[in-house]
Amino acid sequence: MLAKSSRLNRVEINLLRDPGRKGKIIQGSFFGLIFKESSQSGKFGVIISNKISPKAVERNRIKRLLYRTVEDKMADETGLFLFLAKRNCVNAGLEEFEKEVKFFQDNIIG
């Protein structure tokens, strides 16, 4: 699990979701990503609504897999990252999430 100091708090999440924000939105196959540059070390958040999966067990599994992937692959990034889950992420596994995070890294850097 990602350390609490590396997770977004409610204020930061609302800042990223604000329509007037100065952030970059990237769409992937399993997640949408809202990214805002910042000088602080990387902070990450995940939003998985009840529409994605009505079962909390599945939502928590997705969250754990994504946080594990982010911890392994994006720990050295700087900025604020908010992942918004899409419906097909329910059936995805760790390898698919790793490919998705790699895709996001390539698009943020490039």
KERO-312556 format. One record per residue (C-alpha): residue number from 0; residue in one letter; x, y, z. Coordinates in steps of 0.1 Angstrom, whole numbers, plus 5000, padded with zeros to 4 digits. Example, Ala and Ser with C-alpha at 12.3 -4.5 7.8 and 13.67 -1.06 7.14 Angstrom:
+-----+----+------+------+------+
!   i ! aa !   xx !   yy !   zz !
+-----+----+------+------+------+
!   0 !  a ! 5123 ! 4955 ! 5078 !
!   1 !  s ! 5137 ! 4989 ! 5071 !
+-----+----+------+------+------+
END
This chain:
+-----+----+------+------+------+
!   i ! aa !   xx !   yy !   zz !
+-----+----+------+------+------+
!   0 !  m ! 5000 ! 5000 ! 5000 !
!   1 !  l ! 5012 ! 5035 ! 4992 !
!   2 !  a ! 5023 ! 5056 ! 5022 !
!   3 !  k ! 4997 ! 5081 ! 5035 !
!   4 !  s ! 5022 ! 5109 ! 5028 !
!   5 !  s ! 5022 ! 5099 ! 4991 !
!   6 !  r ! 4984 ! 5099 ! 4988 !
!   7 !  l ! 4962 ! 5128 ! 4979 !
!   8 !  n ! 4940 ! 5143 ! 5006 !
!   9 !  r ! 4904 ! 5155 ! 4999 !
!  10 !  v ! 4915 ! 5192 ! 4994 !
!  11 !  e ! 4940 ! 5182 ! 4967 !
!  12 !  i ! 4915 ! 5159 ! 4950 !
!  13 !  n ! 4889 ! 5187 ! 4948 !
!  14 !  l ! 4916 ! 5210 ! 4935 !
!  15 !  l ! 4924 ! 5185 ! 4907 !
!  16 !  r ! 4887 ! 5179 ! 4899 !
!  17 !  d ! 4879 ! 5217 ! 4897 !
!  18 !  p ! 4868 ! 5226 ! 4861 !
!  19 !  g ! 4891 ! 5257 ! 4861 !
!  20 !  r ! 4922 ! 5237 ! 4870 !
!  21 !  k ! 4955 ! 5239 ! 4851 !
!  22 !  g ! 4960 ! 5202 ! 4847 !
!  23 !  k ! 4966 ! 5177 ! 4820 !
!  24 !  i ! 4940 ! 5149 ! 4813 !
!  25 !  i ! 4952 ! 5117 ! 4798 !
!  26 !  q ! 4928 ! 5088 ! 4789 !
!  27 !  g ! 4939 ! 5052 ! 4790 !
!  28 !  s ! 4919 ! 5020 ! 4785 !
!  29 !  f ! 4914 ! 5013 ! 4823 !
!  30 !  f ! 4918 ! 5048 ! 4839 !
!  31 !  g ! 4917 ! 5084 ! 4831 !
!  32 !  l ! 4945 ! 5104 ! 4847 !
!  33 !  i ! 4944 ! 5140 ! 4858 !
!  34 !  f ! 4980 ! 5153 ! 4863 !
!  35 !  k ! 4992 ! 5186 ! 4876 !
!  36 !  e ! 5028 ! 5196 ! 4878 !
!  37 !  s ! 5041 ! 5204 ! 4913 !
!  38 !  s ! 5075 ! 5208 ! 4929 !
!  39 !  q ! 5066 ! 5184 ! 4957 !
!  40 !  s ! 5072 ! 5147 ! 4955 !
!  41 !  g ! 5045 ! 5126 ! 4938 !
!  42 !  k ! 5011 ! 5123 ! 4954 !
!  43 !  f ! 4986 ! 5099 ! 4941 !
!  44 !  g ! 4948 ! 5093 ! 4944 !
!  45 !  v ! 4923 ! 5069 ! 4930 !
!  46 !  i ! 4885 ! 5074 ! 4925 !
!  47 !  i ! 4865 ! 5043 ! 4919 !
!  48 !  s ! 4827 ! 5050 ! 4920 !
!  49 !  n ! 4799 ! 5026 ! 4928 !
!  50 !  k ! 4790 ! 5026 ! 4892 !
!  51 !  i ! 4823 ! 5009 ! 4883 !
!  52 !  s ! 4815 ! 4980 ! 4907 !
!  53 !  p ! 4788 ! 4979 ! 4934 !
!  54 !  k ! 4810 ! 4955 ! 4955 !
!  55 !  a ! 4834 ! 4971 ! 4978 !
!  56 !  v ! 4857 ! 4940 ! 4976 !
!  57 !  e ! 4863 ! 4946 ! 4939 !
!  58 !  r ! 4868 ! 4984 ! 4943 !
!  59 !  n ! 4894 ! 4977 ! 4971 !
!  60 !  r ! 4912 ! 4951 ! 4949 !
!  61 !  i ! 4915 ! 4976 ! 4921 !
!  62 !  k ! 4927 ! 5003 ! 4945 !
!  63 !  r ! 4953 ! 4979 ! 4960 !
!  64 !  l ! 4966 ! 4968 ! 4926 !
!  65 !  l ! 4969 ! 5004 ! 4913 !
!  66 !  y ! 4986 ! 5016 ! 4944 !
!  67 !  r ! 5011 ! 4987 ! 4942 !
!  68 !  t ! 5018 ! 4995 ! 4906 !
!  69 !  v ! 5023 ! 5032 ! 4913 !
!  70 !  e ! 5045 ! 5025 ! 4942 !
!  71 !  d ! 5068 ! 5003 ! 4920 !
!  72 !  k ! 5068 ! 5023 ! 4888 !
!  73 !  m ! 5061 ! 5060 ! 4896 !
!  74 !  a ! 5076 ! 5066 ! 4931 !
!  75 !  d ! 5102 ! 5090 ! 4917 !
!  76 !  e ! 5077 ! 5112 ! 4898 !
!  77 !  t ! 5068 ! 5147 ! 4910 !
!  78 !  g ! 5033 ! 5162 ! 4908 !
!  79 !  l ! 4998 ! 5154 ! 4917 !
!  80 !  f ! 4982 ! 5124 ! 4900 !
!  81 !  l ! 4945 ! 5114 ! 4902 !
!  82 !  f ! 4934 ! 5082 ! 4886 !
!  83 !  l ! 4897 ! 5079 ! 4876 !
!  84 !  a ! 4886 ! 5043 ! 4871 !
!  85 !  k ! 4867 ! 5030 ! 4841 !
!  86 !  r ! 4844 ! 5000 ! 4840 !
!  87 !  n ! 4868 ! 4976 ! 4822 !
!  88 !  c ! 4894 ! 4979 ! 4850 !
!  89 !  v ! 4873 ! 4954 ! 4871 !
!  90 !  n ! 4886 ! 4925 ! 4850 !
!  91 !  a ! 4921 ! 4937 ! 4846 !
!  92 !  g ! 4951 ! 4923 ! 4864 !
!  93 !  l ! 4985 ! 4936 ! 4876 !
!  94 !  e ! 5002 ! 4933 ! 4842 !
!  95 !  e ! 4975 ! 4954 ! 4825 !
!  96 !  f ! 4978 ! 4981 ! 4852 !
!  97 !  e ! 5016 ! 4982 ! 4848 !
!  98 !  k ! 5012 ! 4987 ! 4810 !
!  99 !  e ! 4987 ! 5015 ! 4817 !
! 100 !  v ! 5010 ! 5032 ! 4841 !
! 101 !  k ! 5039 ! 5030 ! 4817 !
! 102 !  f ! 5016 ! 5045 ! 4790 !
! 103 !  f ! 5008 ! 5074 ! 4814 !
! 104 !  q ! 5045 ! 5079 ! 4822 !
! 105 !  d ! 5054 ! 5081 ! 4785 !
! 106 !  n ! 5026 ! 5107 ! 4779 !
! 107 !  i ! 5035 ! 5129 ! 4809 !
! 108 !  i ! 5072 ! 5130 ! 4800 !
! 109 !  g ! 5067 ! 5134 ! 4763 !
+-----+----+------+------+------+
END
